């Protein structure tokens, strides 16, 4: 594909498509071989490698690609820390807010 074909393809896309194409072009241009290959095997990566890939996408402003990765593997980006709940004492205001957010309906 040459520049002319690329420009034609770009012009045919809607706003979101244009933004995603620009991100993919930036990714192709600036990713080293390691990061590029990791994008296609994100499900097989160790957590540290997945975070490195997310960091790369963020720093190169590939937010749509980052959002896609984070959505597909969201359980790997969330680290539950139940230790925070051990010494937690909810007050009346807190419980009222929880009810308003439908976290604890009927409270």
C-alpha positions, 0 to 999 in steps of 0.5 A: 500500500502506498501513500495515495492508497493510504490517504484514500482509505483514511478519507473513506473512514468515519471519525472513529475509524480515522482515529483508530487508523492513525493509532495503528499507523503510530503503533506500526511506526514506533513499536519495536518488534517485541511490543508489536508482537506482544499486541497480537499475543496479549492473552498469553503475556505475563502481567508485567508484559501486559502492563508494559504493552499498556504503558507503550500504548498510553505513552504513544497516545494509542488510546483506542487500542489501549481501551480495547486491550484493557476491555478484553483483559480487564480482569488482569488489570484489576487487583483486588485488595480485600485488606482495605475492607478489614478495618473499614467502618461505614458511617451513615453518609457512606451507607446513604451514598452506597444506596444511591449508587445502587450498590446496596439497594434498600439500605 
